[in-house]
């Protein structure tokens, strides 16, 4: 059986220095709250900045009740947000980059929203395609 390496005072001091540098360089949440009036999660960062995003735009939170959304917790030294009752976790850096779910979920959500978009141009194209018998078929390469 192998033994774990001994933690020395020097190693501990070096780890604390690395942590202090990371605290300054990486976005960390100081607080997070749900604003029911706007439907947004508001996150205050340790560097004095703040950002907000629509709570129900996150994967797994679309159908969440206001009390569940309000139970947001900060995790991992400010690097994550967690909703216990919803079994949902998101990283602060990921949210800052606009990552509101898995890659596959985000692609489906983007396609769903694009398909629901209406405009005069889209309506005119649909009418024209309807006159021609519907959407043109694509040829398959054999």
N, C-alpha and C positions, 0 to 999 in steps of 0.2 A: 504494500500500500504506500503510495507516495504522499508526502507531507506538503501542505501548502507553504509557499514561501513566507518568511517572516516579514512583517510590515515594519519598516524602520522609520525613525523620525524624519529622515531625509526624504524617503519615498512619500511619506504623508505630506510633508511640506511642498514637495514638487507637485503632487496631485492637487493640493489647494491652490497653488499658483496657476496651474492649467485651468482649474475651475473658475478662478477669478477672471482669467483672460476670456474664457468661453462666455461668462456672464456678460461681459462687455461687448463681445463680438456677435453673439447669436441673439435673435429675437426671443424674448422670454415674456410670458404673461405675468403681470403683477396682480391683475384682477380680471374677472369675466362676469358678465351678467346678461340676463335676457331682458330686453325692452319689449314688453308685450304690445305697447302702442304701435311701434314700428315693425314688430316681428323680427327684430334683429338681435344677434348676439354682439355685444360690445366688449372688446378686449382692450384693456390698458396694458401697455408694455412697460418693462422696467426702464427703458430709455426715454420715457416721457411721451412716446407716440401712442396713438390709439387707432384701432380699426374696427369696423363693424361689417357684418354680412348677414344676409337673410337666413335665419335659422333653418327654415324648412327647405332651403336649397341643398342642405347637406344630406348625403346618403343615409337613409334610415331615420331621418327626422321629419320627413314630409307630413306624416300623420300624427306627429307628437302633440300632446296636450300642452297648454301653456305651463302648468305646474311642473311637468317633466322637463321642459326646456329651461325653466328657471333654476333647476337643480344642477346647473353646470358646475363642474369642479376643475380646478387647475391641478395638473399632475406633473410628475417628473421635472421638478425644479423649474416649473413654468414653461416647459417645452410642449405640453399637451393639454387638451381639454377633454373632459370625460363626463358622460351622462350615465350614471349607474343604472337607472331604471330603463334606459333605452339601449343599454349595452353598446354604446357608441363612443368611439375615441378618434380624435383628430390631432395632428401635430400643428403647433403654432406656425412653424416655417411652411408647412404644406398649405395651411389656410391662407397665409400671406401670399403664396404663389397662385392662389385660386384653385387649389385642389380640394374639391368638396366631396370626393369619393374615389373609388377605385377607377382605374383607367377605363375599364369596360362599362361601368355604370355611368361615368361622365360622357362617354361616346353615345350611349343610348339616350341619356338625358338631353344632350345637344341635338341629336336627331329628332327627338320628340318635340322639342321646342321649335326647331326649324320647320317641321311639318305643320305645326299649329299656327305658324305665322301667316298673317293675311296682308295682302297689299293689292292695290288696283292692278299692278302688273301681273301678279300671280293669279288673280281672278280672271283677267283677260286671257291669259294663257290657258287656264282651265276651260273657259268657254270655247276657245278656239279648238282645243283638243277634243272637247265634247262634240263639236260639229263634225270633226273628222272621224268620229267613232271611238274616241277615248285616247288614252295615253298611247303613244306609239310604242310598238314592241321593239325590243332590242334584238338584234341578230346575234345568235350564238355561233361562236367559232367552233367548228368541229375538228 
